[in-house]
Structure formats: structure tokens, C-alpha cells
Amino acid sequence: MLKFMVDESTGKRVAQALKHRYSDTISVIDEMPGAKDRKIIERAIEEQRILITNDKDFGELVFRHAFNVRGAVLLRLKEESWKNKVRVLTKVLEKCEKQLEAHFIVATEGTVRKRTIR
């Protein structure tokens, strides 16, 4: 079963939309508002959650500092509305659900790139 953690940068509405499909989804806004990136990623690792974020700093934590997160999706969008975030994330999940684990996925409105974490 996939479990998710939605970062504050991605937003509460995205977390709510994701929770409809994957019930074990938590929002940083609700669970640990204002937490530093290291605390967020440590909790995601501890709870084996896939991190959903718009914050590219998480890429540095995963690849430069070797935080072994279960998986991550970085949304790099031109249009930052919650509706667009949900639309792009839904496409990523439909296309890459089986590759979420052990991958850092960067998604834009038109592309999806995957990089192995471990």
C-alpha cells in the first residue's frame, strides 16, 4: 500500500484530493506546520511515505545528502493553482504508480522524468 506525505508547498487541497485515492495521505500543513525540510523528510522516511512537493530543496536532500526516502514527486509547474497541481499529479500517478517507490520523479505540465534514488 502506498502512503503519501504532501508538503506545505504543494498545499492542503492537493493532500485532500490525493487522500480520496490513497487513504493513507498526510499533509504537512496539518501534521507539522512550519517544519524544516530535514524534519519533513526524516518523518517521510520513518513512516515510509512518498513525498509530494513543489520544493526543489528536497532533491538536494535526497541526492546530495543521501536521505533515503521511499520515493518523491517534485512538481515543477508554470501554473501553480491547486487544480493544476492535482491534474499533473493525477497524470503522474496514472503513468508512474508502479515506479513511485525508489524514484525521484520531476513532473511538469508536459514531461515526467524519473531518477532512481537507491
N, C-alpha and C positions, 0 to 999 in steps of 0.2 A: 504494500500500500504506500502510495506517495504522500508525503507530508510537506507542507509548504510554510515558509515564513515570508511575509510581504513587508518590505522595508518602508519606512516613513516616506521616502522619496517617491515611492510608487503610489501610495495612498490607500486610504481605508476603503474606498469604493471598489478598488481593484481586488482587495482582500475579500470583500463581501461577495463579489462576483465569482471569484475563484472558489470560495467556500461552498457555493452551490454545486460545483462539480466534484470538488475534493473536500470532504467534510473536515479533514484534519489540517486546517489552514489557520494560522495565527497572523495577526497584524502587529507590527512593532508599535504602531500608534496606540493600540490597546494594551499590549503586554509590557512594553518597556519604553515609553515615550522619552525621547531625548537621549537615548542610549548612544554611546560611541560605536563606531563601526566594528571595532575589535570585540566588544561585548555582544553585539548582534551576531557576528559570525561565530563566536565561541558558542553561543546558545544554539545556533543553527546546527553546528557540528555535534554538540552534546545531544540534541534531540533528533539528529539525523534528518533534518529538514532541507529541502531545496529552497534556496534563497531567490526571491524575485526582487529586483532593484532597478533603479534608474541611476544609481551612484557608481560611477566607474572606479572609484577608490577600492571597491571590493575586488576588482581584478588584480590590483596590486597586492592585496592581502592574500589572495589565492596563489598567485604565480610568483611573486617576489618574496613573500614571507611564508609561503608553504602552508597556509591554512587549508587543511584537507576537508573542505566542505563536501557534502554529499552530491551537490550539484548547484548550479546557479544559472539564472536567466537575467541578463542585463538588457534593459530596454533603452535603446538609443534612438529616440524619436524626435522628429521635427515638430510634430503636433502633440503636445503634452496633455491633452484632455484625458479624463479618466475613461471616456468612451473609446478613444483611440488606443489607449493602453490595454484595455480589455480586448479589443478587436485583435491587436497584434499578438497579445499573449495567448489568446484562444487559438490563433493560427499556429503559433509555436507549439502549443500543447498537442494539437491535432497532428502536426507534422513530425514532432520530435519526442513524443511522450516516452518512448522506449529508450531514448538516448539522454534523458534528463540526468540520470544518475551518472556520476563520474565525468560530466561535461560542464564546461562554462560556455553558455550559449549567448551570443550577442545578436539581438534582433532589431531590425529597423522596419520601417513600413514596407520595404521591398526585399530585404535579404535576411537570411538566418545563417550565422556562422557558428560552428561548433569547434571547441578545442578541448582535448582530453585533459582532465585535472590530474589524474593519477594513473 
